[in-house]
Amino acid sequence: MKLPDTVIRYAQETLRDLVALPSVSAERRALPETARRVKELLEELGLEAEIHPTPGAPVVYAEGGEGGPTVLFYNHYDVQPADPLELWESDPFTMTEREGHWYARGVSDDKGELTSRLAALRWLIDEHGKLPFRVKFVVEGEEEVGSPNLEAYVAQNRQRLQADAVIWEFGSVDTSGRPLVYCGLKGIVAVELRVRTAGYDLHSSLGAVVQNPIYRLAAALASLRDNDGKVLIEGFYDRVRPLSEAEAESLQTIPDESEQVAALYGVKGFLGGAEGVEFYRRLAAEPVVNVNGFHSGYGGPGSKTVLPAEAFAKLDFRLVPDQEPLEVVELLRAHLERHGFDDVEVITLEAGEHPARSDLGAPWVRQAVEALRETYGLEPVVHLSSGGSGPMYPFTHHLGAPVVSIGISYPGSRVHSPNENIRIADFERGVAAIKRALEKFAGL
């Protein structure tokens, strides 16, 4: 299914325009003007669009189309910081084409994905003269900082947002080029652990009599998991929902690319020797604790004989249904106290996001799979959940709609890293697949 030249030009111009806006939510940069530009793009498709304020970045809402079932698109217009800038081969906020790829911050996550949805709708309008079904958009500006205001927004607007199906904001092919379908996301909660053992940094000779905060914090972190990644916090797994028979069977159908993924990531192997079904079960259905960073003392050139006064570490927990983010933080506190680490302060960095998972048997999932099969000529790979996190829970919980995540990226897209990119061929196939999925959804 080849894209018309008008749609290709529209997509390229739209994406170049969007990535030029440095909408870095962590730095509160260019968010209002990017929201305004998204609103204009939605209006150009004939949709009625509004900018809704929140306590943080505004949400762009739009709706339109004629009769039939309703599909809701969730996307976000904010991006990660471009740092470190010196590792980019071209300006991160100027879309650059090289060897069949487009490069820029947000060209995949998520401005490229948003553009692919707009291009699919533009194609449908050109072909049918209208949108022969209802369309709604929720495009937020805080996904990259944990979507702190989105759940309240969805809950407050649940009647307005009602839909029969949701297309989530991302998707990709695997290393073999097979299109991937994700039907869920893990939850997340992030914390910081701090230990202070002195009023200020001391001479290292005092290490004979003064506790070292690095040692204390390292010991506390080591108590949280074993060498295979199993979390050792008491009660941590109590709420984990067992996989249904259909979910367990879905894991058996995933082609094993664990070896290729290890090579791509530059790792020698995976925790516990995971491969095949176990590799994908862990990614989709196993909760985990991660240490994101450890900071203390001197790290410059040469030696500095210092006994640091404080150490801190940043962690995240990736959660699965039916774990509660803030309950996990309380379990962490209880664990540290039980094991003699009552000197370790636990700071919750954000309220967290609940895990979400759609019904693999929903008609919308089947329609998306059929559309991908027709477009790519390959059998799609259905995952019950991504290993990543995002604000999917408000949509499955408050709206009760099945959610499918399909898109335009590939394993080398370098999302969140320098030289973020997409392959132009993947983008074009992704647009065609979304159009075909919408046609099936609307019975066209």
C-alpha positions as CSV (number, residue, x, y, z in Angstrom):
1,M,0.0,0.0,0.0
2,K,2.0,3.0,-1.3
3,L,1.4,6.4,0.2
4,P,0.3,9.1,-2.2
5,D,2.9,11.8,-2.9
6,T,0.6,14.4,-1.3
7,V,0.5,12.5,2.0
8,I,4.3,12.0,2.0
9,R,4.9,15.7,1.5
10,Y,2.3,16.6,4.1
11,A,3.9,14.2,6.6
12,Q,7.5,15.4,6.0
13,E,6.5,19.1,6.3
14,T,4.5,18.5,9.4
15,L,7.2,16.5,11.2
16,R,9.9,18.9,10.3
17,D,7.7,21.7,11.7
18,L,7.0,19.8,14.9
19,V,10.5,18.7,15.8
20,A,11.8,22.3,15.3
21,L,9.9,23.2,18.5
22,P,12.1,22.3,21.5
23,S,9.2,21.1,23.7
24,V,11.3,19.6,26.5
25,S,8.9,19.1,29.4
26,A,11.7,18.5,32.0
27,E,12.9,22.1,31.2
28,R,9.4,23.6,30.6
29,R,10.5,24.7,27.2
30,A,8.3,25.6,24.3
31,L,5.3,23.8,25.6
32,P,2.5,26.4,25.0
33,E,3.6,27.1,21.5
34,T,3.9,23.4,20.6
35,A,0.4,22.9,22.0
36,R,-0.8,25.7,19.8
37,R,0.8,24.2,16.7
38,V,-0.7,20.8,17.4
39,K,-4.1,22.4,17.7
40,E,-3.6,24.1,14.3
41,L,-2.7,20.8,12.7
42,L,-5.8,19.1,14.1
43,E,-8.0,22.0,12.9
44,E,-6.4,21.7,9.4
45,L,-7.9,18.2,9.3
46,G,-11.3,19.6,10.0
47,L,-11.4,18.6,13.6
48,E,-12.7,20.9,16.4
49,A,-9.7,21.4,18.6
50,E,-9.3,23.1,22.0
51,I,-6.4,23.7,24.4
52,H,-7.3,22.6,27.9
53,P,-5.2,24.0,30.8
54,T,-3.9,21.7,33.6
55,P,-1.8,22.5,36.6
56,G,1.1,21.7,34.3
57,A,1.4,21.6,30.5
58,P,-1.8,22.1,28.5
59,V,-3.7,19.2,26.9
60,V,-4.8,19.5,23.3
61,Y,-8.2,17.9,22.7
62,A,-9.9,17.5,19.4
63,E,-12.8,15.6,17.9
64,G,-14.6,15.3,14.6
65,G,-15.7,12.9,11.9
66,E,-19.2,11.6,11.0
67,G,-21.1,8.9,12.7
68,G,-20.0,5.3,13.2
69,P,-17.7,4.1,16.0
70,T,-15.3,6.3,17.8
71,V,-11.5,5.9,17.9
72,L,-9.4,8.0,20.4
73,F,-5.7,8.8,19.7
74,Y,-3.4,9.3,22.7
75,N,-0.1,11.1,21.9
76,H,2.2,13.6,23.5
77,Y,4.0,16.7,22.2
78,D,6.8,16.9,24.8
79,V,10.2,15.3,24.3
80,Q,13.2,14.4,26.3
81,P,16.2,16.7,26.7
82,A,18.7,16.5,23.8
83,D,21.7,16.3,26.1
84,P,24.5,15.4,25.6
85,L,24.5,17.7,22.6
86,E,28.1,16.8,21.5
87,L,27.0,13.2,20.6
88,W,24.5,14.4,18.0
89,E,25.7,14.2,14.4
90,S,23.2,16.9,13.4
91,D,21.2,19.6,15.2
92,P,18.6,17.8,17.4
93,F,15.8,20.2,16.6
94,T,16.4,20.2,12.8
95,M,15.1,17.2,11.0
96,T,17.9,15.8,8.9
97,E,17.7,13.0,6.3
98,R,20.6,10.6,6.0
99,E,20.7,7.2,4.3
100,G,17.0,6.6,4.4
101,H,16.5,7.9,8.0
102,W,15.1,11.0,9.5
103,Y,17.0,12.3,12.6
104,A,15.9,14.7,15.3
105,R,14.7,14.8,18.9
106,G,11.1,13.6,18.9
107,V,11.2,12.2,15.3
108,S,10.2,8.9,16.8
109,D,9.0,9.7,20.4
110,D,6.5,11.1,19.9
111,K,6.2,13.7,17.2
112,G,6.8,11.2,14.5
113,E,4.1,8.9,15.9
114,L,1.7,11.8,16.1
115,T,2.5,12.8,12.5
116,S,1.9,9.3,11.3
117,R,-1.7,9.4,12.8
118,L,-2.3,12.8,11.2
119,A,-1.0,11.6,7.8
120,A,-3.3,8.5,8.0
121,L,-6.3,10.7,8.6
122,R,-5.3,13.1,5.8
123,W,-5.1,10.1,3.5
124,L,-8.5,8.9,4.5
125,I,-10.0,12.4,4.0
126,D,-8.4,12.7,0.5
127,E,-9.8,9.3,-0.4
128,H,-13.3,9.5,1.1
129,G,-13.9,13.3,1.2
130,K,-14.5,13.1,4.9
131,L,-13.7,11.0,8.0
132,P,-16.5,8.3,7.9
133,F,-16.2,7.6,11.7
134,R,-15.7,9.6,14.9
135,V,-12.2,10.6,15.9
136,K,-10.9,12.1,19.2
137,F,-7.4,13.2,20.2
138,V,-5.8,13.7,23.6
139,V,-2.3,15.1,23.1
140,E,-0.6,16.0,26.3
141,G,2.7,17.8,27.1
142,E,4.0,15.9,30.2
143,E,4.4,12.3,29.2
144,E,8.2,12.5,29.5
145,V,7.9,13.7,33.2
146,G,5.4,11.0,34.2
147,S,2.1,12.6,33.1
148,P,1.3,13.9,36.6
149,N,-1.9,15.6,35.5
150,L,-3.3,13.2,32.9
151,E,-5.2,10.8,35.1
152,A,-7.2,13.6,36.7
153,Y,-7.8,15.1,33.2
154,V,-9.2,11.8,31.9
155,A,-11.3,11.2,35.0
156,Q,-12.8,14.7,34.9
157,N,-13.5,14.3,31.1
158,R,-14.5,10.7,31.0
159,Q,-17.9,11.3,29.4
160,R,-16.4,13.5,26.7
161,L,-13.6,11.0,26.0
162,Q,-15.7,7.9,25.6
163,A,-14.5,5.8,22.7
164,D,-14.8,2.3,21.3
165,A,-11.0,1.9,20.8
166,V,-7.8,3.7,21.6
167,I,-4.6,3.9,19.5
168,W,-1.6,4.4,21.8
169,E,1.3,6.7,21.2
170,F,4.1,4.4,20.1
171,G,5.0,1.2,18.2
172,S,7.7,-0.5,16.2
173,V,8.9,-3.5,14.3
174,D,11.3,-6.1,15.8
175,T,14.8,-6.8,14.6
176,S,13.4,-9.0,11.8
177,G,11.0,-6.3,10.6
178,R,7.9,-7.9,11.9
179,P,5.3,-5.4,13.2
180,L,4.7,-5.4,16.9
181,V,1.4,-4.9,18.7
182,Y,1.4,-4.0,22.4
183,C,-1.8,-4.3,24.5
184,G,-0.5,-3.0,27.8
185,L,2.1,-1.1,29.8
186,K,3.9,-1.6,33.1
187,G,3.3,0.8,35.9
188,I,6.1,2.8,37.5
189,V,7.0,4.7,40.6
190,A,10.3,6.5,41.2
191,V,12.0,7.1,44.5
192,E,15.2,8.5,45.9
193,L,17.1,7.0,48.8
194,R,19.4,9.2,51.0
195,V,21.8,8.5,53.8
196,R,23.6,11.2,55.8
197,T,26.3,10.2,58.3
198,A,28.0,13.5,59.1
199,G,27.3,17.2,59.0
200,Y,29.9,17.7,56.2
201,D,32.5,15.9,54.3
202,L,35.3,14.6,56.5
203,H,39.0,13.6,56.2
204,S,39.1,9.9,55.1
205,S,41.2,9.0,58.2
206,L,38.0,9.3,60.2
207,G,36.6,6.3,58.3
208,A,38.0,4.3,61.2
209,V,35.3,5.6,63.5
210,V,32.7,7.3,61.3
211,Q,30.2,5.4,59.2
212,N,30.6,5.8,55.4
213,P,27.2,6.7,53.8
214,I,28.3,4.9,50.5
215,Y,28.6,1.7,52.4
216,R,25.3,2.1,54.1
217,L,23.4,2.9,50.9
218,A,25.2,0.2,48.9
219,A,24.2,-2.4,51.6
220,A,20.6,-1.1,51.6
221,L,20.4,-1.4,47.8
222,A,21.9,-4.8,47.8
223,S,19.1,-6.0,50.1
224,L,16.4,-5.1,47.5
225,R,17.0,-7.9,44.9
226,D,19.0,-11.0,44.2
227,N,21.5,-11.7,41.5
228,D,18.8,-12.9,39.1
229,G,16.7,-9.7,39.6
230,K,14.1,-11.2,41.9
231,V,12.8,-8.4,44.3
232,L,13.4,-9.3,47.9
233,I,11.0,-6.7,49.5
234,E,8.5,-8.5,51.7
235,G,5.0,-8.5,50.2
236,F,6.2,-7.1,46.9
237,Y,4.6,-9.9,44.8
238,D,1.4,-10.3,46.8
239,R,-0.8,-8.2,44.4
240,V,0.7,-9.5,41.1
241,R,-2.2,-10.8,39.0
242,P,-1.6,-14.2,37.6
243,L,-1.6,-14.4,33.8
244,S,-4.8,-15.7,32.2
245,E,-4.6,-18.8,30.0
246,A,-4.8,-16.6,26.8
247,E,-2.0,-14.3,28.1
248,A,0.3,-17.2,28.9
249,E,-0.4,-18.7,25.5
250,S,0.4,-15.4,23.8
251,L,4.0,-15.6,25.2
252,Q,4.5,-18.9,23.5
253,T,3.8,-17.3,20.1
254,I,6.5,-14.7,20.2
255,P,9.5,-15.4,18.0
256,D,12.6,-15.6,20.2
257,E,14.9,-12.7,19.4
258,S,16.6,-12.5,22.8
259,E,20.0,-13.3,21.2
260,Q,19.6,-10.5,18.6
261,V,18.4,-8.1,21.3
262,A,21.5,-8.9,23.4
263,A,23.8,-8.2,20.5
264,L,21.9,-4.9,19.8
265,Y,22.2,-3.8,23.4
266,G,25.8,-4.9,23.8
267,V,25.1,-7.2,26.7
268,K,26.5,-10.8,27.2
269,G,23.2,-12.2,28.5
270,F,20.1,-11.5,30.5
271,L,19.3,-11.9,34.2
272,G,18.8,-15.5,35.3
273,G,19.8,-16.6,31.8
274,A,16.4,-15.6,30.5
275,E,15.7,-16.4,26.8
276,G,12.7,-17.4,24.8
277,V,9.3,-17.4,26.6
278,E,11.0,-16.5,29.9
279,F,12.7,-13.5,28.4
280,Y,9.3,-12.1,27.1
281,R,7.5,-13.1,30.3
282,R,9.9,-11.0,32.3
283,L,9.6,-8.0,30.0
284,A,5.8,-8.1,30.0
285,A,4.7,-9.6,33.3
286,E,7.5,-9.5,35.8
287,P,7.8,-6.5,38.1
288,V,11.3,-5.2,38.8
289,V,13.4,-2.7,40.8
290,N,16.1,-0.6,39.0
291,V,18.9,1.5,40.4
292,N,19.0,4.5,38.0
293,G,21.9,6.3,39.6
294,F,24.2,6.4,42.6
295,H,25.9,9.6,43.7
296,S,28.4,10.4,46.4
297,G,31.9,11.5,47.2
298,Y,34.7,12.4,44.8
299,G,34.7,11.3,41.1
300,G,37.3,13.6,39.5
301,P,40.8,12.9,38.3
302,G,43.4,11.5,40.7
303,S,42.7,10.9,44.4
304,K,40.9,12.9,47.0
305,T,41.0,11.3,50.5
306,V,37.5,12.3,51.7
307,L,34.8,10.6,53.7
308,P,31.6,11.9,52.2
309,A,28.8,13.1,54.4
310,E,25.9,11.9,52.2
311,A,25.0,9.4,49.5
312,F,21.9,9.1,47.4
313,A,20.5,6.8,44.8
314,K,17.6,7.1,42.4
315,L,15.4,4.1,41.7
316,D,12.4,3.1,39.8
317,F,10.0,0.2,40.2
318,R,8.3,-1.2,37.0
319,L,5.0,-2.7,38.1
320,V,2.4,-5.1,36.7
321,P,-1.4,-5.5,37.3
322,D,-2.6,-5.2,40.1
323,Q,0.3,-3.6,42.0
324,E,-0.3,-0.1,43.5
325,P,2.6,2.4,43.0
326,L,2.4,4.1,46.4
327,E,1.8,0.9,48.3
328,V,5.1,-0.4,46.8
329,V,6.8,2.7,48.3
330,E,5.4,1.8,51.7
331,L,6.6,-1.8,51.3
332,L,10.1,-0.4,50.5
333,R,10.1,1.7,53.7
334,A,9.0,-1.3,55.8
335,H,11.7,-3.5,54.3
336,L,14.4,-1.0,55.0
337,E,13.3,-0.6,58.6
338,R,12.9,-4.4,59.1
339,H,16.5,-4.9,57.9
340,G,18.1,-2.2,60.0
341,F,18.3,0.5,57.5
342,D,16.1,3.0,59.3
343,D,18.8,5.7,58.6
344,V,17.9,5.5,54.9
345,E,15.4,8.2,53.9
346,V,12.9,7.3,51.2
347,I,11.7,10.2,49.0
348,T,8.9,9.6,46.5
349,L,9.7,11.5,43.4
350,E,6.3,11.3,41.7
351,A,2.9,9.7,42.4
352,G,3.6,7.0,39.8
353,E,1.6,5.3,37.1
354,H,-0.6,2.2,37.4
355,P,0.0,-0.8,35.2
356,A,-2.6,-1.4,32.5
357,R,-3.4,-4.3,30.2
358,S,-6.1,-4.7,27.6
359,D,-8.1,-7.9,26.6
360,L,-6.1,-9.7,23.9
361,G,-9.4,-11.0,22.6
362,A,-11.0,-7.6,21.9
363,P,-12.2,-7.1,18.3
364,W,-10.0,-3.9,18.1
365,V,-6.9,-6.0,18.8
366,R,-7.8,-8.4,16.0
367,Q,-8.5,-5.6,13.5
368,A,-5.1,-4.0,14.2
369,V,-3.4,-7.4,13.8
370,E,-5.2,-8.0,10.5
371,A,-4.2,-4.5,9.2
372,L,-0.6,-5.0,10.1
373,R,-0.5,-8.4,8.4
374,E,-1.9,-7.0,5.2
375,T,0.4,-4.0,5.2
376,Y,3.7,-5.7,6.1
377,G,3.1,-9.1,4.5
378,L,4.4,-10.6,7.7
379,E,2.8,-12.1,10.8
380,P,2.5,-9.5,13.5
381,V,3.8,-10.2,17.0
382,V,1.3,-9.5,19.8
383,H,2.7,-8.6,23.2
384,L,0.4,-8.5,26.2
385,S,2.4,-5.6,27.6
386,S,5.4,-3.5,26.8
387,G,8.2,-3.5,29.4
388,G,8.0,0.2,29.5
389,S,5.6,2.5,31.3
390,G,3.1,5.2,30.4
391,P,-0.3,6.7,31.3
392,M,-2.4,4.0,29.8
393,Y,-4.3,3.1,33.0
394,P,-6.6,6.1,33.0
395,F,-7.9,5.1,29.5
396,T,-8.4,1.4,30.3
397,H,-9.8,2.2,33.8
398,H,-12.0,5.3,33.3
399,L,-13.0,4.7,29.7
400,G,-13.0,0.9,29.6
401,A,-11.7,1.0,26.0
402,P,-9.3,-1.6,24.5
403,V,-5.9,-0.1,23.8
404,V,-3.6,-1.1,21.0
405,S,-0.1,0.3,20.5
406,I,1.3,0.3,16.9
407,G,3.7,2.6,15.3
408,I,6.7,3.7,13.2
409,S,9.9,3.0,15.1
410,Y,12.4,0.2,15.0
411,P,14.9,-1.2,17.6
412,G,17.7,1.2,16.5
413,S,15.5,4.4,16.8
414,R,17.6,5.5,19.8
415,V,14.6,6.9,21.6
416,H,15.7,9.2,24.5
417,S,19.3,9.1,23.2
418,P,21.4,11.3,20.9
419,N,20.7,10.7,17.2
420,E,17.1,9.7,17.7
421,N,15.9,8.5,14.3
422,I,13.3,6.6,12.3
423,R,13.6,4.8,9.0
424,I,11.5,6.5,6.3
425,A,10.3,3.2,5.0
426,D,9.0,2.2,8.5
427,F,7.3,5.6,8.8
428,E,5.5,5.1,5.4
429,R,4.4,1.5,6.3
430,G,3.3,2.7,9.7
431,V,1.0,5.3,8.1
432,A,-0.4,2.7,5.8
433,A,-1.0,0.3,8.6
434,I,-2.9,2.9,10.8
435,K,-5.1,3.8,7.8
436,R,-5.9,0.1,7.2
437,A,-6.6,-0.5,10.9
438,L,-9.0,2.5,10.9
439,E,-10.8,1.2,7.8
440,K,-11.3,-2.2,9.4
441,F,-12.5,-0.5,12.6
442,A,-15.1,1.5,10.7
443,G,-16.1,-1.4,8.5
444,L,-14.8,0.2,5.3
